[in-house]
Amino acid sequence: MRMWVWEKLSASKWLDAWEDRFHGNPNFVVHVLKGGKTLRVEVFCETKKDAEAIVERFGGRVKRLKNADWQKPVTVPPPLKIRDRFLVTQEDSERKLKSLAKEHAGREVISIPPEMAFGTGDHATTSTCLRFLVDIGRERGSGWSCADLGCGTGLLAVAAAKLGADPVFACDFDPFAVTVTERNAERNGTPGIRVEEIDILKWKPRKAYDVVLANIFSTVLIQAFPVISKVVRPGGDLVLSGILASQAWDVFEAAAAHGFGFPQVVKKGKWVTARGGWMSDLVARQT
């Protein structure tokens, strides 16, 4: 069977970024080269077109592997249970989805097949965001507005719509993520989600939202607070994730400088997720 591989050399300091970008893709491989300062990242693809699509986004090169003894992985990770509300799966077979719905009666099934966009649900940052989101949805009921900044696969936006959010806005700087989000919105019966390709650091938002989700790398989050402060309504919820524990203090300091506080913080492994809002609102609730 013919196979193609995309590969790129990278500094070791970007290991976490590469792992996040391709998390959930079983064909992603990282090699730490001699000396430990350099990585070779690879993604094995069935077609040259798939491999070239990665080159367009990340550079690198494509090469053909001859006579490769390789088969497309067919094992799908077990579904993820979110509170007693959702079952998130990477399955996309209609027959298997119906079987999961029957087996897990009472939970709504969300299908997010693994693609070259972040957020299939099994990563600690995404799953913790989902749990916070379910809590928020129960507190707010229906009719609240939501913005998913750095939407990746669109999982959080889809979940928000199913929890009663309307309108729901999603954006990402990666055009492929925008396409994947639109596809997943249709797949999961939430086609009303508005999706745009946006660089959050250059964005000039025209409206604010009741709930804002930002599952973005720490370095971008810190720079993005001037924009985020224009997107969260008074009384709104702000959920942050994608934060390495070693960088959490810097993120919270930057957030505080723009008026945000986070009474709920969850650490899973090396990742931190936080739920909060305007400090003025948090103080008012306590008095």
N, C-alpha and C positions, 0 to 999 in steps of 0.2 A: 504494500500500500504506500502510495506517495505521501510524503509529509514535508511540511515547511516549518522552519523555526525562525522566529524573530529574536534577535539578541542585541544587547547593548552593554557597554562597560559603564560603570557608575562608581562614584565614591561611596565608601561604606557608610558614611553618615546618612545616606538617603535610603538605607535598608527599610526603615519603617514606612517611608512614603511608598516604596515599591510594593511592599507587602499589603499595604492598604489598597493601593490602586488595583491590584489583581487578586484581592482576597475573594475566595469563592471559585476562582478559576483553577480547576485541577491540573491544568497543563502549564502552570507557571512554576518555574524553577529558579532558584538563586544559588550561584556558586561564589563562595568567598575565595578570592585568589590569594596566592602566596604573599605573605606579609600582612594580610588582613585589611589593607587600606582600600582595596578595589573589589568591586562585585562584578560578576557577569550575570545579567538577568536574561532569562529566556522564556518565551511562550511558544509552545508547540501548536501548530495549526494544521487543519485539514486542507486548506487551500492557500495558495499564494496571495489571493485577494485579502483574506483575513489577516495574514501577516503584514502585508503592505499597509493595511489600515492602521496598524499599531505604529508603523514607521511614520506615518503622516502626523501622528499625535506626539510621539516621543523620540523620533529620530531612530538611530540604530540601523541595523541592516537585516536583510532576509537571506536565508540560504536554504537550499533544498537538501533534504536527507534522503539518500538513496537506500532502497531495500530496507527501510526501517520496519522493525517488528513492533508495530504500534497499533493500538486500537483506541478508538474514542472511548473515554471512560463512560460507563453507563451507571455507575453507582451514584445515587443522589443522597446527600446527607439527610438524616432524619429531620422531620419538620420541627419548627421552633414554636413552642407555646408561649403566648404573650398574655399574662394574667389569665383570666377565664374568657377572653374575648376573641383572640385571633389565633390562627394556626398559619404560620408563614412557611412556605415550601418552595423549593427550587423546581418542583415538578411542573411540567407544562402540558402533560397528556390529559385530555379531557376525561378519559376513562379513570385515570389514577386520581385526578382531582375530585371526581364524584365519589370515589371510594374513600378518600380522606375525609370529605365532608360527612359522609355517612358514619365513618368510624369515630369522628370527633364531633358528634352532634352538639349543637350549642355554640360552637366556635365558627367564626367566619374565616374561610380559607383565602389567603392571599398568595398568589402565584408570582414569584420573582425568579425566573430562570437566570442562571449565572451568565453574565455577559461582561464585556470590558468596561463596566461601570460599577462604582463602589456601592455596596449596600444591599446584600442579599438577605440580611437579617441575622446571620450567624456570628457576625463580628460584635464584640462587646459594646462598641460605641453605638451601633445601630440598634441592637436589641434593648439596651438601656433607654435610649431615646423613645423606642416604641412603648416601653412600660410607663415612662413618664407621660407619654401622649395619651395612653388609655386612661390614666388617672385624670388628666386634664379634661378629656372628653366627657368623662362621667360627671365631673364638677360643673362643666359648662352646659351640658345638654346639647342643644342643636342651634345652628345659626351663627356660630362664631367663625371669624375669619382666620385663615392660617397662611403663613408663608414658610416655605421650605427652601432655605438658602444652601446651595451646594447639594442639590437633590440626588445626584448619582443615578440610581435606578428608579427613583420616584417612590420607593417603598413608604417613606414617612408621609408623603403627600397623599398617597392612596389610602393609607390607614386613617389619616385625618379626615378625608372625605367620608369614609365609612363610619367614622365616629360622630359625624354631624356637622363638620366644618363646611361652610359655604359663604363666601368663595374660598377656593384654595389656589394659591399661587406657588409655583415651583421654578427655580432657576439654577443654572450651572454654567460655568465658563466653558465647559467641554461640550461641543456640539453633539458628540456621540451620546453623552449622558442625556441631553435634551431629547434626542430621538428615542432612546431606551425608555425614558420616563413617559413619553407620549404613548409608546407601545404598551407599557405596563398599565397605564391608566385605562386604555381601551380593554386590555386583557382582563382587568379586574372590575370592570363595570363602573368606572369613575371617569368617564370621558370629559367631564366638565372642568377638570384641572387645567389651569392656564400655565403653559410652560414656555420659558424664554431663555435664550442664551445670553448670559449677563456676566460680566466681570464685576463682582461685588465691590471691589475697591474703586471702581469708576462709576458705579451705579448712582443715579439720582432718583430715589424712590418718590412716587407721587401720592402714596397712601400708606397708612399704618395698619397693623393687624393685631388681632386679639392674642394670637399665639404665633411666635416666631421660633423656628427650629434652625439651628446652625450647626451641622455636623461637618466641621471644616478643620483643617490643620491649624494648630495653635498659632503658628507664625502669621497666617492669614487672619485668623480671628482677632488677634491683637491689633492689626492694622484696620480691621473692618468696623470697630465699635463706633466711629463717627457716623457710619452709614446705618448700622444696626440701631443706634439710638433714635433714628428717624423713622424706623419701621415698627417699633413696639409701641402700641397704644398705652395710655395710662390705664393701669389695672391689668395690663397684659402679662402673659407668661413668656419667658424666654428660656429655651432649652439649648444648652451648648454641649457639644461633644467633639470627638476627634482630638481630644486633648491628652497628650502624654503627661503622666503623673509628674514627671520631672519639670514640666513647663506650666503646670496648673497655676502656681502662685503668680507667675507673670501674667497669665490670662485674667485671673481674678482681679489683680491690681489694675490692669487696663480697663476691665469692665467697671470697677468701682469708680475710676476717674470719670466715667461717663454716666454714673448714677445707678448702676446695676448691682444687685446683691444676690447671693445664691444660698438660701438656707438648706437646700437639699443637694448633697453631693454624693455620688456613688463611684467608687473605685473598683474596677475589675482588671486584675492583672496590672499592666502598665498604663491602662487607659482610665480617664476620668470623664464623667458625664455629670452635668449640673442643671438643676431647675431653679429658676428664680424670676426676678423681674425688677421693676423700678424700686430702689431702696425706700423712696417716699411712700410707696404703696405697702411695702412690707412693714414699715414702722407703723403705718396707720392701722393695719390689721391687728397689731399687737396692743394697741391702746384703746 
